[in-house]
Amino acid sequence: MKLPICSFDAKTGVLCPKCEEKLAKGIISKTDVEVSMKLVKLASDHPSLDKITLKRAIDLGDAMVLVLGSGDLARLREERGLYSALRKTLGKRVWAVEEDASDRRMLEDLVYPAKIASMNIIWLPDGTKLTKAVIPGRRTERFPVDLDQVERIFKVVKGVDLKIEFERT
C-alpha cells in the first residue's frame, strides 16, 4: 500500500522527521496521517487494501473522501464488505475517487450505479463557469446517492462547481 506517509510511520503511529516536515509544510494534512494509520490496521483483515495508493484523504465533516491512484477504485470495489469496513473504521460515510480521472468519469464513480447522460459547461454572465450533469430518467425517493454531497465532493476534489439534474422531473 502506498500512503502519503511512510508505511513504517503508519504502522508505528509515530511520524519520522521527513513526514513531520511534510505535515508542517502542508504537503500532507493531519487527516492524511490519521487515515493512513487506520488503513494500515484495516489492511490486515482486507488484503486488497495492500494494492491501493492513497494520494490524500479529505474530511468533509459527515463524510470522508479517499483520493486514490489510477485503477485503485476498481480494486476497492472488488472486495465485498470493504466499504462497510472502511465506514466502520473511519466512523463516517466513505467516498472514493481516482485522482487522475476525468470530470465525467469521476462523476460517474460518485453517482454509481447511475449513469450520466450528458455533461456541459455553462458560462454564467459574471464570468464564472458551472458544470451541469444530467442523469437519465427521473429522481425517485429511492435514489441511492446524496447529490448535494456529490456536488460538494466534486467542488473540493476538482475545484469545479457542479449542478446535477435529472432528465425528467
N, C-alpha and C positions, 0 to 999 in steps of 0.2 A: 504494500500500500504506500502510495506517495502522498505526503501530507505537507502542509505549509511549514511545519516544524520538523525537526529531526525525529526519526522513529524512536530513537533511544529516549529523547525527551518526552515523547508521547507515552512511552511505556513506564518511565520512572515518575513522571509528573513534575519534574524539575527542569527548567529551561537552561540550556548551555549558554555561554556568553554570546555566541553567534545569533541564536534565536532570540535571546534577550535584547540584543541590539536591533534586530528586525522589528520586534514589538515596540521598542522605544521610538524608532524612526517612523512607525506607522505603516511599514510594509505588510505586516500581518496584524490582525486585531486580536483582542482578548477572546472573542468568540471563536476565531480560528483555532486558538490554542485549546480552549475547553472542548470543542467538538472533536479535534484531533485526538485528544486523550480518551474521550468516550468511544470513538470509533475503534481505536486500538483494542480496547477492552471487549467491545462487541464482536470484533473480528475473530476472536477465539471460538465463538459459537456459530458464526456465519463466515465461512472461508471465502465466499465470493467477494467480501469486502477487501480482501488482500489484493485483488486485481484492479481496484479503482484508484483514481488520482483525485484527491480533494484539492481544488485550487483555492477555494475560500468558502467561508460559511457566513451567512448574513442572518442576523437575528431581527425579526420583524415584530417582536413582542409576543404575538399569539402564534407565530409560525417560524420555522427555520428553513432557510433556503440553502441547499448544498450545491455549490457550483463545481461541477465535475469536469474531468478531462474528456477528450473526444472518445466516443464509443462507450463510455462508462455507464451511461443511463440504461443501456440495454442489459449490461451485466447486473445492474442493480435490480432490474425488473425480472430477471431470470429466477431468482430465488423467492419462492412463496413465503410470505410472512416476514420478509426483511423490512418492508416499510413499517409494519406494526412494531417490529423490534426497535427500529430507529425512533419511532414515535415514543415508545416506552422509555428508551434510554435518554433521549433528548428532552422529553417532557412536553413536546409541542408537536403540532402538525408539521410534517416534513415534506418539502417540495424539492425536487432535484431537477437541475437543468445542466446542459453542457455549455461550457464557456464559449466555444467557438461555433456554436450553432447559429444558423441564420435566424433572422427575426421570425420568419414563418415557422421554421422547424421548432424553435424554442416555444412558440405559442402553441403549436400542436402538441408538444410534450406536456405543456401545462394544462391544457384542456382535455387531455387524453381520458377517455376513449372517443370524445367528439372530434370531428374534423373541422377544418377551416375551409369555407367555400371561396372566400376572397379576402385579400388584404390590400388596402390602398392607403396612400399618404395624402392627407388633406392639408393644404396650406391655408392657414387662417389669416384674416385681414391684418392682424397685428404682427405678422411675420413668423409666428411660431408654426410648427407643424404637428399634426396629430395623425397617428396611425389608426385606421379603422379596420377592424376584422369582423367578418360576417360568418356566423355559424349556420349551416343549413337547418331547415326545419323551424320549429317554434320552441320556445322555452316552456318547460313544464316544471312543476314543483319538485319533481324527482331528479332534476338535472344534478349530476354528482359533483360539480365543481363550483366553488365560490368565485364568481367572475370579478368581483371587486378586489379580492385577494390576488387574482391573476394579474389584473391591471397594475396593482401595487408592486408585485414582484417584477413585472416587466419593466416598470419605471426604474426600480432600484438596480436591476441587473444590467439592462441595456441602455438606460437613460432615455427611453422613448416614451412619450405619452401615448396611451393606448385607450381605445374605446371599442368594446365588444358589443355587437348587436346580433340579433337573430334574424334570419331571412324573413320569417313570418311572425307577426305579433299575435 
